[in-house]
Amino acid sequence: MNTEIKVPAVGESISSGIISVWHHQDGDYVRTGDPLFTLETDKVATEVAAQASGLVRITAPADTEVKIGEVVGHIEEAPEPTAEAASDAAPVATPPLAVEAPAAPTTPPPAAKPAAPTTSVAPAAAPLITPTAPVQLEPQERRVTRKKLSPLRRKISTQLVAAQRNAAILTTFNECDMGAVMRFRTDVQEGFVARHGVKLGFMSFFIKAVVEALRAVPQLNSRLDGEELVQNHFYDIGVAVGTERGLIVPVVRDADRKTLAELEHDLAYYAKKAREGAITIEDLQGGVFTVSNGGVYGSLMSTPILNPPQSGILGMHKIQERPIAVNGQVVIRPMMYLALSYDHRVVDGKEAVTFLIKVKEAIENPLGLFMGDIK
C-alpha cells in the first residue's frame, strides 16, 4: 500500500510554497516521523515529516512551487532493510594491483663528455613574437546563475517596498556610552549563568530600555489603521533575526512583565527555532515595535526600515571605542550609534527624539532600571 505525501496546511492565509529541499533521495527508506522535505512559504519554513514507513518516491523535485494539499510523492510500503542487507549492498573494495618496479641497470651508463668550450659569439637575434590564440569567452549561462526567489524573499521584498511607499519614514540618530552596561554585565555574568542557565547579552537590556521609552512616549506604541489611530497598551517587542532564508522578526510577548533572565530565555528559544527552521506564524505576529541589531555583522550606522504596521524600529550597531568629551576632557569610551526610524504620520520629531534619549539614558544608567532583575 502506498501513502501519499501531501503539502500540509501551514496557515490560514498561505496557499502555496516551495519545496526548498528533500531530506532523502528517491528510493531511500524512511520511518514514520522522519523529516521528508522543507516547505518554504512567504512567512515561515516548515519541516514536513513522513506519515508512514517505506521507500520514498518523489514526484515534485526541490525548488518546485507547490500548492497546499498537492501530492508531491508517495511512500511505498516495504520492509525495513537490515544491517546485513546494507552490508551486502556495499561495494567490495578491490585492492590495487601491484606494479613491479623496473629492475635497476647492472652496469652504470657511460658518463657524458663535457661539451668543448667555444669562443665564437652568435649575432644578436630579434625575439620571435608568437601569436596568441583569441580568448574564448564562456557561454553566458556559465557566467551567471538564475534562481527563482523563494516565497519568503518575495514577501520580504514586497513588504520593504510597501513600507517605504506607504509610510513617511524618517530616521533620527543618537549615541550611547555602553561602558556602564558592559561593566554591569561583567560583574553579574557568572552568577547570572549559574542561576538562570543562560548568558546575559545586550539585547535584553535594549528590550527593557525600549519598554521604558514606549511608556514615556506612547505615540511610538501606536499604528495607523485606515483613518484611525490604534493605540497599543501592551509591549510585545519584535527582535529581527537574520537566517539563511532571510530576515524574520519573532515577537517577545509581554516584555514589560519579564526579567532580564526571562527575556534571555525567550531570545535563546527563538534563536534555536530560527536555526532549526521551526519558527511558526504565531511567533511572528502581533509585535508593536521592533529592535534590530546590525552591530553583530559589524554595521557602524544604518537607517532601519519599518516593519509594517508598526510605527517605529530601533537600530543597534557595533560597539566601538571612540574619543568623546566628558566634563571638558577627551576620553575613550565604548560607544554605540542608535538609529530610530519612525512613521512621521504618527510620530512627531520631538517625540522621536525624546524616545531615543530615553533609551540612551536607560542604557547609560542601568543600575536603577535593571538591578531588580538580577536575582
N, C-alpha and C positions, 0 to 999 in steps of 0.2 A: 504494500500500500504506500502511495506517495502522499506527502504532506506539502501543501502549497506554502511558499514563502511570500507573504504579502507585506506591502508597505503599511505600517500601522499608523493610526491617527496620533498626532503628537501635539495637537492644539486646535481650538475651535476655528481659528482664522487661517490655518495652514492647509493648503490644498495640494501642494506638491513639494518635491525636494530633489536632491541629487545624491545618488549613491557615491559617496566620496571614496570608499574603499571596501573591498571584500576582505574579511579576515581569514578566509580559507580559499584554496584553489578549487576549481571544478573537479569533482570526484573525491575530494577529501572526506574523511569520516568525521562527523561531529556528534556531540552528545547534547541532550536536552539542556538548554541554558547556556551553551557556548555562544559567544558573540559571533554573529554571522556577517553583518555589514554595518557601516555607519551611514545614517541618513542625515544629510546636512540641509537645513531649511534656512529661511531668511531670519530666523530667530535663534535657533539652537541646533546643536548636532546631537543626534540620538543614536545610541548603540542598540541594534536590534538583535535579540537572542533567538536561538533555534528553539522551535516548539516541539521537536521530536529528534530522535537519534537516527543516523543513517548517512548516506552519501549525498553530498551537496551537488545539485545540478543547477548551474547559473544560466539564466536566460537574459538578464539585463546586466551588462558589464559595468565596471566602475566608470564614473563620470557621466552616467546616463541620468537624465532628468525623468523622474517617475511621479505618478500621481498617487495620492493616498488610496489605499485599497488595491493597487495594481499588483499583479503576481509577477515577481522578479526571479522566480526559480522554484525548485521543489527539493524536498529531502526524500531520497529513495530509500525505502526500508531495506536494511542489510545488516547482517551480523557484525558485531564489533570485531575488528581484526585483532588477532592475538599477537603476543610478542614474537612467537615462533614464526608466524606468517610474515611479520615485518622483517625478521632477520633473513627469512628465505628470499624475500623480495630484494634484499640489499645486494648490490653488485659485489662480486668477489674480486678482490684486488689481485691483479696478476703481477708477480714480481718482475722487475725489469730484466731484460736479457743481459747477460754478462757479455761484455765486449772485450775480446782478447787484445791486449796492447801489442803493438808491433815489437818484434824482437830487436834488441839493440844490436848494432853492427859489431862484428867481431874485430874488425880492423878499422882504425880511425881513417877518415878520408884524408887525402894529402892536403897539406896546408896551402892556401892560396898564396901565390907570389905577389909581393907588393908591386904596385904599378910604378914604372920608372918615372921620375920627375921630369917635367917638361918646362922649357923656358920660353916657349912661344906664347904670345898673348893674342887671344882672338879679338877681332874688332867688335866694338860695342854694337849690339843689335837692338832695334826698336822693339818694345814689348808687344806681344801679339794681343789683340783685343778679340776675345771670344764673344760672339753674340749670345745674349741670354734668351731663354725661352720666354714668351709672354706669360704674365701671371694669370693663372686660371682661377677665376672667382668661383666660390662655392655657389651651388644653387640657392635661391632665395629662401627656400624652406629650411635650409640648414643654418641660416643666419638669424632667424627669428623663431620664436615658439608662440603659437596661438593656443589659448586655452579659455574655455568659457568661464565667465565669472561664476563663482559659487553663489547660491541664494543669499548667504549671509553677507558676502561682499557687495552684492547688488543692493541689498537692503541698507547697508551702511552708506553706500554711495548716494542712494535716493534720499536717505534721512539727512545726511550732511548738507546736500544741496538744498533740500527743503528748509532746513534750519536757517541757512543764510538768506534764502529768498523770502521767507515768511516772517522773520523776526528782525527787529532793529538791534543788531548785535554791536555792543561797544565793550571795550576792554580797558580796565584800569589796573595799574601796577603799583606794587609796593615791595618792600623787602623786610625780612625779619632776621634777627640775630638768633641763630639756633644754639648758641652756647649753653644757655640755661637748660633747655630741654635735653641736650646731649649729656650734660653733667648729671641731671636728674635721672636720666635713663641708665647711665653707667652705674650710679650709686645703688639703684634698686634692682638692677637686672638679675643678679644671682639669686636673690630672694624671690623675685617675681617668677623666675623659671621654676624654682623649687616648689613654690606654692601652686602655680597655675599650669605648669607643664607646657608653656608656650612663651616664646620670646616677646619682649616689649619692643615694638617697632615705632616708627614715626607716624604712620598713617592713623593709628588710633588717637594720637594727640590732636591731629588735624580734624578728625571727625568730631571730637569733643569741642574743639575750638569753633568749628562751623556751627554746631548746635547752639553754642552761646551767642554767636553772631546772628543767627537766624532769630533767636529770641529777642535780640536787641533791635534788629531791623527786619520785621516780619514781611516787608514788601518782597524780599528775596525768596520767601516761602509762599509764593502765590504764582498763579498762572492765568493766562487768558484762555477763555473758552467762548469763542464767538465774540459777542459783545458783553460778556460777563467776566468779572474778575473773581477767580476762585481762590479763597484764602485757606491754606492748609494749616491745621492745628496739630500736626504730628510731624515727626522728624525721621523719616525713612531716607537714609542717605545712600546714594549710589556711589560705587567705587569702580572707576574704569580699570579694566584688566585686559592687557594685551595677550592674545593667544595666537597660535599658528594659523587659525582660521580667520582672525580678525578681532576687532575690539568689541568687548562685551562689558556691560555695566550691571553686575549683580547688586542687589539692594540690601543694606544692613537695616533691619527693621528696628523701630523704636530706639534709635541711637541715644536719645536723651535719657533713657532709663537704664543704660548699660554702663558698667565699669570699663576701665581700660582692658582688664583681663577678658571680659565678655566680648568686647569688640575685637580683640586679637584672636579669640577663638572663632568668631564669625568670619574674620578675614582669612584665617588659615583654612577654614572649611570651604569657603568659596574658591580659594586658590587651588585646593586639591580637586574640587569638582571641575574647575576650568582645565586643569592639566589632563584630567581623565575624559574630557568632553562630555561631562554629565550635568552641565548646567541646564536647568529647566526654564520654561517660560515664566513660571511663577517667581523664580529667582530674580528675574529681570524687570518685573512690573512694579509700578507704584512709587518710584522714587520721587522726592520733592526737590532734590539738589544733588549735584554730582561733584566728586573730588577726583582729580586726575593727576597722577604723579609721573610727569615726563622726566623727572630727575633720575629715575632708575636707569634710563637709557642715556643719560649724560646731557640732557637738554638744559641749557642755562636760562632760556626765556622762550615763551611761546604765547600764542593767543588761542586758548581753547575754544572749541565750538560748542554751542549749547546742545543739550540733549533734550529735544522737544518732548513734552510741552513745558519742561522746566524753564525757569526764568534766570537761572544762574549756574555757573560752574566755576570751581576754584582750581587753578593750575598750580601744582607744586613743581619745584625744579631742583636742579643739582645744588648741593651744599658746597660752597666754595669759599675758601679763606680769602678775604679781601681787606684792604685798609679802609677804615672808616673813622670819622671824627667822633670822639666821645669826650665830653667835658673839655673841649679845646685841645685834646690830644689825639694824635693819629695812632690807632691801634689796629691789630689784626684780629678779625672776628670771622667765625664760620657763618656765612650769610646765605640766605636763600631768597631768590626773587619769587614773589607771589603775583599771580595774574587772576583777576576776576572778570570773566566775560558775563554780560547780563543783557537781558532784553530791555532796551530803553523805552519800550512802550509801557512797561510795567514799573520799571525801577528808574528813579531819577539819579543823576550823577552824585548828588550829595549822599544819597542812601547807599549807593555802591561803594563810595569811598569810606563811609562810616563802617560798613560791613567789613571791608578789608582791614581797616585799622583795628577792629575788634578781634579779628583772627590774629593779627600781628601781636596785639597786647596779650592775648591768651598764651601764645607760644613763647613770648619773651618773659612771661611771668607765670611759670607753670605751677609753682608750689600751691598757690591758693586754689587753683582750679582743679588740679589733679591729685593732690596729696591724699584726699579722702578715698581715692580709687585704689591706692596701694595698701592693701590689707591682706 
